[in-house]
Amino acid sequence: MLAFIQTGGFFMWPLMACSILTLAIILERFWTLRKASVAPKGLQADVMKRLRDDRMTIEYIRSMQTRAGLGSIFAAGLLNSKHGRSAMKESVQEAASHVIHELERFMNTLGTVAAISPLLGLLGTVVGMIKVFAVLMESGAGNTALLAGGISEALLTTAAGLGVAIPALIFHRFFSRRIDELVVTMEQQSTKLVDALYGEREKSGAAQ
């Protein structure tokens, strides 16, 4: 591996750094964007059951605040539910914006790596070809070792740049899609919670 990097020249080092960064972001995003962590399947049903049974406690709401994703959104809404439907929806939206910001963390970095890696590879290719032409000017086409070195450097940086950029772009699209799905799920469940909570209150008020 070290010989491969040395053959590719200086630009292989930033490309190697980009590859390590890409791998770290991919692993982190896979762990963070788990649906079981962001939008647990049974959370809404548990909250609704507690509300129906009048077992919703401040301790339970505080415990949801410490969770990432949907739990913190539900907690924000429930803490402000006494101030009216509009206040509850505003608090839900504010909490959701923070959650979405966390879900999109490192996505710009991953997209930037996908964009600049081919450019770094192309720059390395240009530098390698400049070396090739410099050898041709100085010693003609007879010095095949130096010519091969310059061509090898040019080809390796191009391949390395594409090798980093392609996975980065694929996973950037993959994670963007997953974030969109999680956001839609959280939005739907939050809306159902608000509608259910104030629907029951309106019914109880009408009955009285």
Secondary structure, DSSP 8 states (H G I E B T S, - for coil): -HHHHHHH-TTHHHHHHHHHHHHHHHHHHHHHT-HHHHS-TTHHHHHHHHHHTT---HHHHHHHHTSSTHHHHHHHHHHTGGG-HHHHHHHHHHHHHHHHHHHTTTHHHHHHHHHHHHHHHHHHHHHHHHHHHHHHHHHGGG-HHHHHHHHHHHHHHHHHHHHHHHHHHHHHHHHHHHHHHHHHHHHHHHHHHHHHHHHHHHHHHHH-
